[in-house]
Amino acid sequence: MEKNTQYPISGHLKDIHSIARIAVFVFAALCIFWSFLIDDLVLEWLQFIPIQTGPNNENLSVYAPFDWIEIRLGMVIMASLTSLLPIVSVQLYSYSKPALYPRERNWLTSILILSTTIVPLSILCVWLFAIPLFFNFAIEQGTPEGLLTRYNAASLVSFALGISWILVVWSVTTICLCMTRVFGFIVDGSSRFRFRVIAISSSILILTLPIEFDGLRILTSAIVVITADIISRTSPVALPIWDEPTHSDTIA
């Protein structure tokens, strides 16, 4: 589509619906794929972290089997979402590219690479390097001598899963805030749906972070939405396309 070509709103909605439909089908397929691999991956990861599990993993315990089922489901969803991010980024870029100027296109490319490529790589680094280093530090500083230490396997995985979930929510929040600017939903330089996206993302983190993050939920959600908002404000797209009076979700 050319920049000066009139494209009906129904066509835009149809294109967005097509992107969403493809994303849902791909997500379902990824969930099925990861569900067959997640148990082996978790066991391999537990062997990778520096804790004394014993010859037969006797120092690892699962105190609530239902918690392990919940953690396993969360791992499948997390792995599927992380795998889905690059695919969605390509679709969003293809959809937005015809209507953007070169400067706007370069900015969008940078944001999508940051949110959907670097973030999955960061999640991988967290699981392989950051979490083992954290446990190694905690064991050296806080394990009493002469006592047998047993570990809750579900809590170990839940802690790593929580960090990954924070990165995924940050990525999605950043993309949503940036795309509202790309699509022209702005008034006086502020995204029309900015406060709504921020409120939704904050609520998701506060309500869904694992129990291991109790006491840090509000702080974590604040850091996530503030950094995502700061990045979205670097957008070169600042056309006040919406001319209605400002509402509660805009800045006067």
ChimeraX commands (.cxc) that place a marker at each C-alpha (Angstrom):
marker #1 position 0.00,0.00,0.00 radius 0.5
marker #1 position 1.33,3.46,-0.87 radius 0.5
marker #1 position 1.44,6.19,1.74 radius 0.5
marker #1 position -1.06,8.36,-0.12 radius 0.5
marker #1 position -3.47,5.55,-0.94 radius 0.5
marker #1 position -6.75,5.58,0.95 radius 0.5
marker #1 position -7.12,2.25,2.68 radius 0.5
marker #1 position -10.48,1.56,4.38 radius 0.5
marker #1 position -10.52,0.93,8.11 radius 0.5
marker #1 position -12.15,-2.45,7.46 radius 0.5
marker #1 position -9.05,-3.46,5.52 radius 0.5
marker #1 position -6.80,-2.56,8.44 radius 0.5
marker #1 position -9.01,-4.51,10.85 radius 0.5
marker #1 position -8.96,-7.49,8.51 radius 0.5
marker #1 position -5.15,-7.39,8.36 radius 0.5
marker #1 position -4.84,-7.16,12.15 radius 0.5
marker #1 position -7.34,-9.98,12.56 radius 0.5
marker #1 position -5.27,-12.10,10.18 radius 0.5
marker #1 position -2.11,-11.44,12.21 radius 0.5
marker #1 position -3.92,-12.33,15.45 radius 0.5
marker #1 position -5.38,-15.50,13.94 radius 0.5
marker #1 position -2.00,-16.71,12.70 radius 0.5
marker #1 position -0.44,-15.91,16.09 radius 0.5
marker #1 position -3.09,-17.96,17.91 radius 0.5
marker #1 position -2.60,-21.01,15.69 radius 0.5
marker #1 position 1.19,-20.79,15.94 radius 0.5
marker #1 position 0.95,-20.39,19.73 radius 0.5
marker #1 position -1.23,-23.50,20.01 radius 0.5
marker #1 position 1.21,-25.49,17.88 radius 0.5
marker #1 position 4.15,-24.28,19.98 radius 0.5
marker #1 position 2.35,-25.29,23.19 radius 0.5
marker #1 position 1.91,-28.81,21.86 radius 0.5
marker #1 position 5.55,-28.93,20.75 radius 0.5
marker #1 position 7.00,-27.70,24.05 radius 0.5
marker #1 position 4.70,-29.90,26.15 radius 0.5
marker #1 position 6.64,-32.96,24.97 radius 0.5
marker #1 position 10.03,-31.45,25.80 radius 0.5
marker #1 position 9.51,-29.39,28.93 radius 0.5
marker #1 position 10.00,-32.17,31.50 radius 0.5
marker #1 position 13.39,-33.15,30.12 radius 0.5
marker #1 position 14.45,-29.51,29.85 radius 0.5
marker #1 position 13.52,-28.81,33.47 radius 0.5
marker #1 position 15.42,-31.87,34.72 radius 0.5
marker #1 position 18.47,-30.87,32.68 radius 0.5
marker #1 position 18.30,-27.35,34.07 radius 0.5
marker #1 position 18.02,-28.58,37.66 radius 0.5
marker #1 position 21.19,-30.58,37.09 radius 0.5
marker #1 position 22.87,-27.49,35.68 radius 0.5
marker #1 position 22.39,-25.19,38.70 radius 0.5
marker #1 position 25.02,-25.46,41.47 radius 0.5
marker #1 position 23.06,-27.19,44.23 radius 0.5
marker #1 position 23.84,-30.47,45.93 radius 0.5
marker #1 position 20.98,-32.67,44.81 radius 0.5
marker #1 position 22.59,-35.97,45.76 radius 0.5
marker #1 position 23.28,-39.05,43.62 radius 0.5
marker #1 position 19.59,-39.79,43.11 radius 0.5
marker #1 position 18.28,-36.21,43.47 radius 0.5
marker #1 position 17.23,-37.03,47.03 radius 0.5
marker #1 position 17.74,-33.41,48.10 radius 0.5
marker #1 position 15.14,-32.22,45.61 radius 0.5
marker #1 position 11.56,-32.36,46.81 radius 0.5
marker #1 position 8.11,-31.56,45.47 radius 0.5
marker #1 position 5.91,-30.71,48.45 radius 0.5
marker #1 position 2.73,-30.12,46.46 radius 0.5
marker #1 position 2.26,-32.16,43.27 radius 0.5
marker #1 position -0.38,-29.72,42.03 radius 0.5
marker #1 position 2.22,-26.93,42.23 radius 0.5
marker #1 position 4.50,-28.92,39.94 radius 0.5
marker #1 position 1.67,-29.35,37.42 radius 0.5
marker #1 position 1.07,-25.59,37.53 radius 0.5
marker #1 position 4.78,-24.87,37.08 radius 0.5
marker #1 position 4.97,-27.28,34.15 radius 0.5
marker #1 position 2.02,-25.56,32.48 radius 0.5
marker #1 position 3.63,-22.18,33.09 radius 0.5
marker #1 position 6.87,-23.39,31.52 radius 0.5
marker #1 position 5.04,-24.55,28.40 radius 0.5
marker #1 position 3.25,-21.21,28.05 radius 0.5
marker #1 position 6.47,-19.26,28.68 radius 0.5
marker #1 position 8.47,-21.23,26.13 radius 0.5
marker #1 position 5.66,-20.86,23.57 radius 0.5
marker #1 position 5.35,-17.10,24.10 radius 0.5
marker #1 position 9.10,-16.63,23.86 radius 0.5
marker #1 position 9.19,-18.61,20.62 radius 0.5
marker #1 position 6.21,-16.67,19.28 radius 0.5
marker #1 position 7.70,-13.19,19.80 radius 0.5
marker #1 position 10.02,-13.19,16.72 radius 0.5
marker #1 position 7.21,-14.49,14.50 radius 0.5
marker #1 position 4.82,-11.76,15.62 radius 0.5
marker #1 position 7.51,-9.11,15.17 radius 0.5
marker #1 position 7.96,-10.08,11.51 radius 0.5
marker #1 position 4.19,-9.88,10.94 radius 0.5
marker #1 position 3.90,-6.49,12.64 radius 0.5
marker #1 position 6.80,-5.09,10.65 radius 0.5
marker #1 position 5.36,-6.33,7.36 radius 0.5
marker #1 position 2.00,-4.79,8.24 radius 0.5
marker #1 position 3.43,-1.40,9.30 radius 0.5
marker #1 position 6.25,-0.99,6.77 radius 0.5
marker #1 position 4.23,0.39,3.79 radius 0.5
marker #1 position 2.88,3.32,5.83 radius 0.5
marker #1 position 6.16,4.39,7.48 radius 0.5
marker #1 position 8.88,6.76,6.43 radius 0.5
marker #1 position 12.49,5.46,6.47 radius 0.5
marker #1 position 13.26,7.04,9.85 radius 0.5
marker #1 position 10.11,5.59,11.41 radius 0.5
marker #1 position 10.82,2.22,9.80 radius 0.5
marker #1 position 14.35,2.11,11.25 radius 0.5
marker #1 position 13.02,2.98,14.69 radius 0.5
marker #1 position 10.37,0.27,14.53 radius 0.5
marker #1 position 12.95,-2.28,13.41 radius 0.5
marker #1 position 15.16,-1.42,16.39 radius 0.5
marker #1 position 12.25,-1.72,18.83 radius 0.5
marker #1 position 11.11,-5.06,17.43 radius 0.5
marker #1 position 14.64,-6.47,17.50 radius 0.5
marker #1 position 15.02,-5.32,21.10 radius 0.5
marker #1 position 11.63,-6.65,22.22 radius 0.5
marker #1 position 11.34,-9.89,20.27 radius 0.5
marker #1 position 14.91,-11.02,19.63 radius 0.5
marker #1 position 17.09,-9.68,22.41 radius 0.5
marker #1 position 14.48,-10.46,25.06 radius 0.5
marker #1 position 14.27,-14.20,24.19 radius 0.5
marker #1 position 18.07,-14.34,24.17 radius 0.5
marker #1 position 18.09,-12.58,27.53 radius 0.5
marker #1 position 15.64,-15.15,28.92 radius 0.5
marker #1 position 17.96,-17.92,27.74 radius 0.5
marker #1 position 20.92,-16.21,29.42 radius 0.5
marker #1 position 18.91,-15.83,32.63 radius 0.5
marker #1 position 18.19,-19.56,32.79 radius 0.5
marker #1 position 21.69,-20.70,31.80 radius 0.5
marker #1 position 23.90,-18.15,33.56 radius 0.5
marker #1 position 22.16,-15.63,35.82 radius 0.5
marker #1 position 20.06,-18.06,37.89 radius 0.5
marker #1 position 22.96,-20.51,38.52 radius 0.5
marker #1 position 25.17,-17.59,39.61 radius 0.5
marker #1 position 22.43,-16.32,41.90 radius 0.5
marker #1 position 21.99,-19.71,43.55 radius 0.5
marker #1 position 25.72,-20.12,43.90 radius 0.5
marker #1 position 25.92,-16.77,45.69 radius 0.5
marker #1 position 22.93,-17.59,47.91 radius 0.5
marker #1 position 24.38,-20.98,48.88 radius 0.5
marker #1 position 27.78,-19.52,49.75 radius 0.5
marker #1 position 26.32,-16.70,51.82 radius 0.5
marker #1 position 23.28,-18.24,53.45 radius 0.5
marker #1 position 23.63,-22.00,53.89 radius 0.5
marker #1 position 24.31,-23.04,57.54 radius 0.5
marker #1 position 27.23,-25.39,57.97 radius 0.5
marker #1 position 26.55,-28.90,59.18 radius 0.5
marker #1 position 22.88,-28.91,58.11 radius 0.5
marker #1 position 21.39,-30.99,55.34 radius 0.5
marker #1 position 19.77,-28.67,52.81 radius 0.5
marker #1 position 16.78,-29.79,50.80 radius 0.5
marker #1 position 15.40,-27.82,47.90 radius 0.5
marker #1 position 11.86,-27.34,46.67 radius 0.5
marker #1 position 12.15,-28.13,42.96 radius 0.5
marker #1 position 8.90,-26.30,42.15 radius 0.5
marker #1 position 10.13,-23.11,43.87 radius 0.5
marker #1 position 13.44,-23.21,42.02 radius 0.5
marker #1 position 11.70,-23.39,38.65 radius 0.5
marker #1 position 9.05,-20.88,39.73 radius 0.5
marker #1 position 11.70,-18.30,40.57 radius 0.5
marker #1 position 13.33,-18.57,37.15 radius 0.5
marker #1 position 9.91,-18.62,35.50 radius 0.5
marker #1 position 8.97,-15.38,37.26 radius 0.5
marker #1 position 12.01,-13.55,35.90 radius 0.5
marker #1 position 11.22,-14.82,32.40 radius 0.5
marker #1 position 7.60,-13.69,32.76 radius 0.5
marker #1 position 8.76,-10.19,33.75 radius 0.5
marker #1 position 10.85,-9.96,30.56 radius 0.5
marker #1 position 7.99,-11.21,28.38 radius 0.5
marker #1 position 5.47,-8.74,29.85 radius 0.5
marker #1 position 8.00,-5.94,29.41 radius 0.5
marker #1 position 8.48,-6.94,25.78 radius 0.5
marker #1 position 4.74,-7.06,25.02 radius 0.5
marker #1 position 4.12,-3.77,26.86 radius 0.5
marker #1 position 6.88,-2.04,24.90 radius 0.5
marker #1 position 5.51,-3.36,21.59 radius 0.5
marker #1 position 1.94,-2.28,22.41 radius 0.5
marker #1 position 2.96,1.23,23.46 radius 0.5
marker #1 position 5.17,1.63,20.40 radius 0.5
marker #1 position 2.58,0.29,17.96 radius 0.5
marker #1 position -0.06,2.72,19.23 radius 0.5
marker #1 position 2.28,5.49,18.13 radius 0.5
marker #1 position 3.06,3.82,14.82 radius 0.5
marker #1 position -0.65,3.45,14.08 radius 0.5
marker #1 position -1.25,7.13,14.94 radius 0.5
marker #1 position -3.26,6.70,18.15 radius 0.5
marker #1 position -1.70,9.77,19.75 radius 0.5
marker #1 position -2.91,13.12,21.03 radius 0.5
marker #1 position -0.51,15.95,21.81 radius 0.5
marker #1 position 2.45,13.59,21.59 radius 0.5
marker #1 position 0.99,11.05,24.07 radius 0.5
marker #1 position -0.39,7.64,23.17 radius 0.5
marker #1 position -4.18,7.53,23.29 radius 0.5
marker #1 position -4.16,4.14,25.00 radius 0.5
marker #1 position -1.02,4.68,27.10 radius 0.5
marker #1 position -2.63,4.54,30.55 radius 0.5
marker #1 position -4.76,1.55,29.61 radius 0.5
marker #1 position -1.76,-0.48,28.43 radius 0.5
marker #1 position 0.21,0.51,31.54 radius 0.5
marker #1 position -2.66,-0.42,33.85 radius 0.5
marker #1 position -3.17,-3.80,32.16 radius 0.5
marker #1 position 0.54,-4.69,32.24 radius 0.5
marker #1 position 0.92,-3.62,35.88 radius 0.5
marker #1 position -2.13,-5.63,36.91 radius 0.5
marker #1 position -0.91,-8.73,35.08 radius 0.5
marker #1 position 2.45,-8.63,36.85 radius 0.5
marker #1 position 1.00,-7.90,40.29 radius 0.5
marker #1 position -1.55,-10.73,40.00 radius 0.5
marker #1 position 0.52,-13.40,38.24 radius 0.5
marker #1 position 4.07,-13.19,39.59 radius 0.5
marker #1 position 4.98,-16.28,41.65 radius 0.5
marker #1 position 4.93,-16.25,45.44 radius 0.5
marker #1 position 8.72,-16.00,45.43 radius 0.5
marker #1 position 8.30,-12.36,44.33 radius 0.5
marker #1 position 6.02,-11.34,47.20 radius 0.5
marker #1 position 7.04,-7.89,48.40 radius 0.5
marker #1 position 8.48,-6.99,44.99 radius 0.5
marker #1 position 5.35,-7.13,42.85 radius 0.5
marker #1 position 4.51,-3.41,42.86 radius 0.5
marker #1 position 8.14,-2.34,42.46 radius 0.5
marker #1 position 8.70,-4.81,39.63 radius 0.5
marker #1 position 5.54,-3.78,37.77 radius 0.5
marker #1 position 6.47,-0.10,38.15 radius 0.5
marker #1 position 9.95,-0.65,36.71 radius 0.5
marker #1 position 8.55,-2.65,33.80 radius 0.5
marker #1 position 5.90,-0.13,32.71 radius 0.5
marker #1 position 8.12,2.93,33.27 radius 0.5
marker #1 position 10.98,1.57,31.16 radius 0.5
marker #1 position 8.57,0.41,28.45 radius 0.5
marker #1 position 6.95,3.85,28.39 radius 0.5
marker #1 position 10.32,5.62,28.19 radius 0.5
marker #1 position 11.35,3.49,25.21 radius 0.5
marker #1 position 8.03,4.08,23.42 radius 0.5
marker #1 position 8.48,7.85,23.79 radius 0.5
marker #1 position 11.57,7.72,21.59 radius 0.5
marker #1 position 9.22,7.20,18.66 radius 0.5
marker #1 position 9.71,9.66,15.75 radius 0.5
marker #1 position 5.98,9.25,15.04 radius 0.5
marker #1 position 4.23,12.19,16.67 radius 0.5
marker #1 position 1.37,13.14,14.37 radius 0.5
marker #1 position -1.76,14.27,16.30 radius 0.5
marker #1 position -4.12,12.23,14.11 radius 0.5
marker #1 position -6.81,11.96,16.78 radius 0.5
marker #1 position -8.46,15.36,17.21 radius 0.5
marker #1 position -11.11,14.52,19.78 radius 0.5
marker #1 position -10.98,16.22,23.19 radius 0.5
marker #1 position -8.52,14.54,25.53 radius 0.5
marker #1 position -9.82,11.75,27.70 radius 0.5
marker #1 position -8.68,10.23,30.95 radius 0.5
marker #1 position -6.11,8.10,29.14 radius 0.5
marker #1 position -4.25,11.04,27.56 radius 0.5
marker #1 position -2.06,13.81,28.83 radius 0.5
marker #1 position -3.45,17.31,28.38 radius 0.5
marker link #1:1,2 radius 0.2
marker link #1:2,3 radius 0.2
marker link #1:3,4 radius 0.2
marker link #1:4,5 radius 0.2
marker link #1:5,6 radius 0.2
marker link #1:6,7 radius 0.2
marker link #1:7,8 radius 0.2
marker link #1:8,9 radius 0.2
marker link #1:9,10 radius 0.2
marker link #1:10,11 radius 0.2
marker link #1:11,12 radius 0.2
marker link #1:12,13 radius 0.2
marker link #1:13,14 radius 0.2
marker link #1:14,15 radius 0.2
marker link #1:15,16 radius 0.2
marker link #1:16,17 radius 0.2
marker link #1:17,18 radius 0.2
marker link #1:18,19 radius 0.2
marker link #1:19,20 radius 0.2
marker link #1:20,21 radius 0.2
marker link #1:21,22 radius 0.2
marker link #1:22,23 radius 0.2
marker link #1:23,24 radius 0.2
marker link #1:24,25 radius 0.2
marker link #1:25,26 radius 0.2
marker link #1:26,27 radius 0.2
marker link #1:27,28 radius 0.2
marker link #1:28,29 radius 0.2
marker link #1:29,30 radius 0.2
marker link #1:30,31 radius 0.2
marker link #1:31,32 radius 0.2
marker link #1:32,33 radius 0.2
marker link #1:33,34 radius 0.2
marker link #1:34,35 radius 0.2
marker link #1:35,36 radius 0.2
marker link #1:36,37 radius 0.2
marker link #1:37,38 radius 0.2
marker link #1:38,39 radius 0.2
marker link #1:39,40 radius 0.2
marker link #1:40,41 radius 0.2
marker link #1:41,42 radius 0.2
marker link #1:42,43 radius 0.2
marker link #1:43,44 radius 0.2
marker link #1:44,45 radius 0.2
marker link #1:45,46 radius 0.2
marker link #1:46,47 radius 0.2
marker link #1:47,48 radius 0.2
marker link #1:48,49 radius 0.2
marker link #1:49,50 radius 0.2
marker link #1:50,51 radius 0.2
marker link #1:51,52 radius 0.2
marker link #1:52,53 radius 0.2
marker link #1:53,54 radius 0.2
marker link #1:54,55 radius 0.2
marker link #1:55,56 radius 0.2
marker link #1:56,57 radius 0.2
marker link #1:57,58 radius 0.2
marker link #1:58,59 radius 0.2
marker link #1:59,60 radius 0.2
marker link #1:60,61 radius 0.2
marker link #1:61,62 radius 0.2
marker link #1:62,63 radius 0.2
marker link #1:63,64 radius 0.2
marker link #1:64,65 radius 0.2
marker link #1:65,66 radius 0.2
marker link #1:66,67 radius 0.2
marker link #1:67,68 radius 0.2
marker link #1:68,69 radius 0.2
marker link #1:69,70 radius 0.2
marker link #1:70,71 radius 0.2
marker link #1:71,72 radius 0.2
marker link #1:72,73 radius 0.2
marker link #1:73,74 radius 0.2
marker link #1:74,75 radius 0.2
marker link #1:75,76 radius 0.2
marker link #1:76,77 radius 0.2
marker link #1:77,78 radius 0.2
marker link #1:78,79 radius 0.2
marker link #1:79,80 radius 0.2
marker link #1:80,81 radius 0.2
marker link #1:81,82 radius 0.2
marker link #1:82,83 radius 0.2
marker link #1:83,84 radius 0.2
marker link #1:84,85 radius 0.2
marker link #1:85,86 radius 0.2
marker link #1:86,87 radius 0.2
marker link #1:87,88 radius 0.2
marker link #1:88,89 radius 0.2
marker link #1:89,90 radius 0.2
marker link #1:90,91 radius 0.2
marker link #1:91,92 radius 0.2
marker link #1:92,93 radius 0.2
marker link #1:93,94 radius 0.2
marker link #1:94,95 radius 0.2
marker link #1:95,96 radius 0.2
marker link #1:96,97 radius 0.2
marker link #1:97,98 radius 0.2
marker link #1:98,99 radius 0.2
marker link #1:99,100 radius 0.2
marker link #1:100,101 radius 0.2
marker link #1:101,102 radius 0.2
marker link #1:102,103 radius 0.2
marker link #1:103,104 radius 0.2
marker link #1:104,105 radius 0.2
marker link #1:105,106 radius 0.2
marker link #1:106,107 radius 0.2
marker link #1:107,108 radius 0.2
marker link #1:108,109 radius 0.2
marker link #1:109,110 radius 0.2
marker link #1:110,111 radius 0.2
marker link #1:111,112 radius 0.2
marker link #1:112,113 radius 0.2
marker link #1:113,114 radius 0.2
marker link #1:114,115 radius 0.2
marker link #1:115,116 radius 0.2
marker link #1:116,117 radius 0.2
marker link #1:117,118 radius 0.2
marker link #1:118,119 radius 0.2
marker link #1:119,120 radius 0.2
marker link #1:120,121 radius 0.2
marker link #1:121,122 radius 0.2
marker link #1:122,123 radius 0.2
marker link #1:123,124 radius 0.2
marker link #1:124,125 radius 0.2
marker link #1:125,126 radius 0.2
marker link #1:126,127 radius 0.2
marker link #1:127,128 radius 0.2
marker link #1:128,129 radius 0.2
marker link #1:129,130 radius 0.2
marker link #1:130,131 radius 0.2
marker link #1:131,132 radius 0.2
marker link #1:132,133 radius 0.2
marker link #1:133,134 radius 0.2
marker link #1:134,135 radius 0.2
marker link #1:135,136 radius 0.2
marker link #1:136,137 radius 0.2
marker link #1:137,138 radius 0.2
marker link #1:138,139 radius 0.2
marker link #1:139,140 radius 0.2
marker link #1:140,141 radius 0.2
marker link #1:141,142 radius 0.2
marker link #1:142,143 radius 0.2
marker link #1:143,144 radius 0.2
marker link #1:144,145 radius 0.2
marker link #1:145,146 radius 0.2
marker link #1:146,147 radius 0.2
marker link #1:147,148 radius 0.2
marker link #1:148,149 radius 0.2
marker link #1:149,150 radius 0.2
marker link #1:150,151 radius 0.2
marker link #1:151,152 radius 0.2
marker link #1:152,153 radius 0.2
marker link #1:153,154 radius 0.2
marker link #1:154,155 radius 0.2
marker link #1:155,156 radius 0.2
marker link #1:156,157 radius 0.2
marker link #1:157,158 radius 0.2
marker link #1:158,159 radius 0.2
marker link #1:159,160 radius 0.2
marker link #1:160,161 radius 0.2
marker link #1:161,162 radius 0.2
marker link #1:162,163 radius 0.2
marker link #1:163,164 radius 0.2
marker link #1:164,165 radius 0.2
marker link #1:165,166 radius 0.2
marker link #1:166,167 radius 0.2
marker link #1:167,168 radius 0.2
marker link #1:168,169 radius 0.2
marker link #1:169,170 radius 0.2
marker link #1:170,171 radius 0.2
marker link #1:171,172 radius 0.2
marker link #1:172,173 radius 0.2
marker link #1:173,174 radius 0.2
marker link #1:174,175 radius 0.2
marker link #1:175,176 radius 0.2
marker link #1:176,177 radius 0.2
marker link #1:177,178 radius 0.2
marker link #1:178,179 radius 0.2
marker link #1:179,180 radius 0.2
marker link #1:180,181 radius 0.2
marker link #1:181,182 radius 0.2
marker link #1:182,183 radius 0.2
marker link #1:183,184 radius 0.2
marker link #1:184,185 radius 0.2
marker link #1:185,186 radius 0.2
marker link #1:186,187 radius 0.2
marker link #1:187,188 radius 0.2
marker link #1:188,189 radius 0.2
marker link #1:189,190 radius 0.2
marker link #1:190,191 radius 0.2
marker link #1:191,192 radius 0.2
marker link #1:192,193 radius 0.2
marker link #1:193,194 radius 0.2
marker link #1:194,195 radius 0.2
marker link #1:195,196 radius 0.2
marker link #1:196,197 radius 0.2
marker link #1:197,198 radius 0.2
marker link #1:198,199 radius 0.2
marker link #1:199,200 radius 0.2
marker link #1:200,201 radius 0.2
marker link #1:201,202 radius 0.2
marker link #1:202,203 radius 0.2
marker link #1:203,204 radius 0.2
marker link #1:204,205 radius 0.2
marker link #1:205,206 radius 0.2
marker link #1:206,207 radius 0.2
marker link #1:207,208 radius 0.2
marker link #1:208,209 radius 0.2
marker link #1:209,210 radius 0.2
marker link #1:210,211 radius 0.2
marker link #1:211,212 radius 0.2
marker link #1:212,213 radius 0.2
marker link #1:213,214 radius 0.2
marker link #1:214,215 radius 0.2
marker link #1:215,216 radius 0.2
marker link #1:216,217 radius 0.2
marker link #1:217,218 radius 0.2
marker link #1:218,219 radius 0.2
marker link #1:219,220 radius 0.2
marker link #1:220,221 radius 0.2
marker link #1:221,222 radius 0.2
marker link #1:222,223 radius 0.2
marker link #1:223,224 radius 0.2
marker link #1:224,225 radius 0.2
marker link #1:225,226 radius 0.2
marker link #1:226,227 radius 0.2
marker link #1:227,228 radius 0.2
marker link #1:228,229 radius 0.2
marker link #1:229,230 radius 0.2
marker link #1:230,231 radius 0.2
marker link #1:231,232 radius 0.2
marker link #1:232,233 radius 0.2
marker link #1:233,234 radius 0.2
marker link #1:234,235 radius 0.2
marker link #1:235,236 radius 0.2
marker link #1:236,237 radius 0.2
marker link #1:237,238 radius 0.2
marker link #1:238,239 radius 0.2
marker link #1:239,240 radius 0.2
marker link #1:240,241 radius 0.2
marker link #1:241,242 radius 0.2
marker link #1:242,243 radius 0.2
marker link #1:243,244 radius 0.2
marker link #1:244,245 radius 0.2
marker link #1:245,246 radius 0.2
marker link #1:246,247 radius 0.2
marker link #1:247,248 radius 0.2
marker link #1:248,249 radius 0.2
marker link #1:249,250 radius 0.2
marker link #1:250,251 radius 0.2
marker link #1:251,252 radius 0.2
view
